[in-house]
């Protein structure tokens, strides 16, 4: 049970001599104070716990005190009627924002998805929307509060996902599903909608481990075979091969950055752009091979036009349209890369992202990791080290051969 009281909090005083009028909340003998207004001690009626009429703003302040106290008591009664566990931090957050009722998991999720939409992070929003819909389906659309998201519930959710035919038992899918719930739970804690003691993730609870994936890139000879393919100029295969190679020449530039590349970003043989994924800006000198590809498109260039034509039919002012165009381009290029791989006698699976893996594979240990971080546009060198470890096998190969050299 949480108790409430309005009082003049004399343990804290402003420099001008005023004291805060506080709404005191007590639960399990632990108090929490919410400061509502400041007055001098002479203006406070200690018997009636309100501001004296001699104060110029007594009516307004006393009305505020009555409303805040009533709101606190209503929130407490509502939580009790629903058998909800209400912490002091949760109660204080709702009182401060004049919000009646606790925010549920669905409420927090929808708020976050709306936020992503406004920020133009359409791809992320759609991915998380899928995770939200999966959890909602598991709950049979019955909303839950954060203290109800227990280890037991999440274990049942894992079983549900493994048994689901269209998802199966893929560890990465399970990790992504749980990561979304953890993300929303963390936001709820920050916003005072959940207490950390109910947090179902971590040591001894639900631990999320994303499985490592095998990253296989093309080697030098395979890249050369792609370069030498004789394709009909202007065909989709011709364009998609050029786009893939351009990405590879720029250390595996991501699909979104490649197809949204503007001519205005290229000045005096240098490329200036901001990566869409982490908003990290950079400038790179364009390699000769990249410049050769650009020359194939120079006659079609306009100052603010795209270098590659995948997004020409989409509304540049609409982030949702641009995202749709990027996704469509990725599907087309990936389909044609299968054809190109067959023509070039490459038996590896090739997607647009393999351009990045190919650069890492060929770079190996030839380039200092600090330079690779800059080329990849990674925010952290730890990310670069982890990524590059997928391709640099020289030391482990040598160690294995040394043991077996008898």
N, C-alpha and C positions, 0 to 999 in steps of 0.2 A: 504493500500500500504506500502511495506517495502522498505526503501531506503538503499543504500549501499555506503561505501566509505573506501578507504585505507588511513591510517594516522599513524603518529608516536604518540603513546599514552604516553604523558609526565606526566600523573598523576600517573604512576607506574614506578619505576626504580629499577633495580637490584643493588646488592651491589657493582658490578664492574663498575657501572655508565651507563650501557646500558639501552635503553628504548625498549619496545616491539613495533613492527610494528603490527598494529591491523586492522582487517576488522571490521568496525563498521556497525551494523545493527540497524535500527530505525523503530519502528512500534508504532503508537499511542503515539508518543513523548517519548517512552521508548527505551533507547539504550541497545545494547548487544555487547560486544567486544570479538572477537576471536583473540588470539595472534598467530601470524604466525612465526615471527623471532625476534631476538634482535640485535640492532645495537647502536653505539654511535651517539649522535646527530650530530656530525661533518660529519657523513657519510650519512645523510639523506637530500635529495633535497626536501625542503618544497614546492617549487613551482610546481614541477612535480610529487610530491608524489611517489617518488621511491628512491632506494638506488643509491648513486653516484658511478660513475665508478671507483673511487679511492678505493672502498672497494674490497677486494680480491675475494669475492663471490657475487659481484653485479649482474652478469648475472643470476646465479642460483636463487637468492632471488627474483629478479624482475620478473623472469619467474613464480615463485611460486605465487607472488602477483597477476599477471595477470590471472593465472589459477583459483585461489580461487575466485577472483572477478567475473570472467566469470561464474564460477559454481554457485555462489550465485544468480546472475541475471537470469541464465537459470532456476534455481529451482523456483524462484519467478514467472517467466513468465509461466512456466509449470503449477504451482498451479493455477494461474489466468485463464489459458485456460480451466482448468477442474473444475473451480468454487470450488476449495478446499480452506479451511481455513488453512493457514500455520502460525504457531506460531514462535516466535523467537527461542525458544528452539528446535523445530523441524528442523528449517532451519540450526541452528548452528550444530546440531548433524549430519546432512547430509554433511555439508561442511567439518567438521572435519574428517569424514570417507570417503570423496570423493565419496559419494553415490548419484547417480542421481535418483530422483524420491522418492516419499513417500512410506513407507511400508504400505500395506493394512492389513485388518484383516486376509485375507487368507494367506498373506506373513508371518505375525507374528505367525499364528497358525501352519503353515507348519514347520517353523523354530523351534518352541517349540516341535512339535511332533518328528522331526528329532533328537532333543537334547535328548528326552526321550529314543529314540531308541539307541543312542550311549551310554547312561548311563546304558542300560540294563533294564530299567523300562518298560518291555514289556506289563505287565498287565495294568499299568497306561496309556501307550500310546494307547492301543487298546480301553480302556474306553473313553479316550478323543477324539480319532478318530471318535467314534460313535457320540459324541456331535458335533464335527466339521461337520460331514456329515449331521446331522439333520439341523443345522443352514444353511449350504450351500444349502440344499434342499428347505428350506423356502425361501431363497433369489433367488432361481431358478438359482443358480450358478453365479449370478451377484455379483462380489466382492464389498466390501464397505470399506471406510476409517473410522477411528474411530469417527470422528465428525458426521458421518452419523448414528452411532449406538445410537439412541435417546431412550428416555423413550417410546415414541409412537411406535417406531419400535419393541421394546422388548415386549410391551403389545400385539401387533399383533402376535409376535412369540409365546407368551403364548397361545393365542387363537388357533393358528395353531397346537400347540402340543396337546392341549386338544381335538381338533377335529380329530387328526390323529388316525386312528383305531388301529394301532399296539402299540401305546403308551398310549392313553387314557388320563384320567385326574389325574393321580397319582401325588400327590404333590411332592414326592421325585424325580420323574423323571424331573419335572419342575425345581426343585431346582438345580439338577445336571446340567441341560442344561444351566441355567443362570449362575451357578458358573463357568463353563468353559469360557463363554464370559467375565465374570468379571476377571478371571485369565489372559486372554490374554490382556484385556484392561489395567490391572495394569502393565503388562510387557511393554506394549507400552508406558505408562507414564514414567516408569523408563528409557526407552531407547530413550526418546525424540520424540516418534512417535505420541504421543497424549497429549493433555492438560487436566489437571484435571478439568477445568471448563466445559468440555464436558462429564464428568464422569456421566453415567446414573444410578448409584447405590447409595443407601444410603437413609437417612431420606428425605421423601417427594418425593422420586423417586422410583426406583425399589428396593425393599427390598427382600432379599432371606432368607427364613425361612425354614430350613429343619425340616420336621415333626418328632416328637419323635416316635420311634418304641417300641413296647412292647417286652421286652426281657424275655423269659421264659426258665429257665434251668431245668434240671432234679433234683430230690431230692435224698436223700441218698438211699432210698429203690429202686428207679428206677436204680440208678447206680449199686447197689448190684445185681439186677436182670440181668443186662447186664453182670456183672462179672461171674455170675453162669451159664449162658447159656452153654449148652453142644453142641459144634460145631465140625465139622470134622476138625481135625488138618491139616493145610496146605491149607484149602479151602479159597476162597476169603472172605467169611463171617468171618472166624476165623481171618484172617489177618486184615480186616477192623475194627473188634471189638477191636483187640489189639491196633491198631493205634489210634482209638478214645479214648480208656481208657488211653493210654500213654499220649496223649495230655491233658486229664483231670487231670491226676496225676501231670502234670507240669503246673498247674494253667491255663490250656486252651492254650497250645502252638498252634500257628497258623499253618494252613495246610502247607504253604511253608516252615516253619522252621522245621516241623515234618518230612516231606518226604525227605528233603535234609539233615537230620541229619546224620553226619558221625561218625563212630566208633572212629576216631581220636579225636573227641570232648569230649569223655568220658574218664576221667582219675581218677583212685582211687575213684570210686563211686561218682564223681562230673561231672556235665555237664557244658562245656564251649562253648558258642556260641554267635553269633552276630545276633540279630533279623533283618530279611530282611526288614521289614517295615520301621524302623527308624534307622537302623544301630547301635542300642544300644547294647553294649556288656555286658555279665553278666555271673555269675557262680552260679549254684545251686547244692545243695546236692540232689542226686537222692533218692526219697522216696522208701521204700521197695517194694511197689506195682509196681513202675516203673522198678525197678531192676528185679523183677520177670518176667515182660514182656521181658526185654532185654535178659534174660537167654534163652528164647525160640528161639532167633535168633543168639546166640553166635557162634554156629558151622559154620554159614555161613559168619562170619565176616572177613573182610580184613581191613588192617590199614586205607586205604583211601576210603573204601566202604561205601555205605549207610546202615544204620541200617535196614530200611524198603526197600523193593525191587521195589517200584513203578517206580523209575527213572533209573533202571539198563540198559534199552534199549535206553536211550537218551544220546546224546552227552554232556558230562559234560562241554565241553569248549564253548558250545553255550548257551548264556543266553536265546535266543528265544526258543531253544529246551527244556531247563529246565523249562521255564515258561509253555510251552505246556504240558510237563509231569506233572507238578503240577496241572494244570487245569484238565487234564484227570483223575488224581488220585482223585481229589476232586469230580468229577462227579460220579466216580465208588463208592467211599466210601459213598457219600450221598444216592445213590440208594440202596446200601446194608444196610444202617442204617434204612431205612424204613422197610426192612425185619426183621432186628434185633429188632426194636421197637415192631413189631407185635409179634415176638416170645417171647419177654420179657413182653408182656401185658402192653406196654407203649402207652398211647393214645395221647402223645404230638408229635408235629413235631420235628424230630431230623435231624440236619445236622452236619457236622464236627464242625462248629463254635459254636454249642450248647455246646460243651465241655467247652468252655470258659464261657458261660452263666451259665452252671451247677456249675462250681467252684465258681462263684460269688454268685449263689443262696445258695449254701451250706455254703460258708464262712460267708454270712450275716454280722453281726456285731461282729463275734467272733475274728476277726483279726484286729489289728490297721491299719488304712488306709495307714500309711507310709509303713508298711510291704506289704500290698496289692499292692501298687504302684511298689514295687520292684519285687514282684511275677509276676505281669502283664507286667512288663518291660515298664511301661508308662513313657514318658518323663516329664509329669507334674502331680502333685498330684491332680490338679483340674480335670483332665481327669478321674482319679481313683474315686474321690468323685462322679462325675456325673455318671460314669458307675455303681458304686456300689449302687447308689440310686435306681436303677431298681429292686434290690433284697431285700433290707433291709426295710421291711414293719412293723417291730415290733412297732415302735412308733406311726405310723398312725393307725395301727390296735387297739392298746391300747387306743388311743384317741377316736376312734369311739365307742369302747365298753364302755368306761367310760361315754360317753354321753347317751348311750342307756341302761345303767345299772339301770333300774327302773321297 
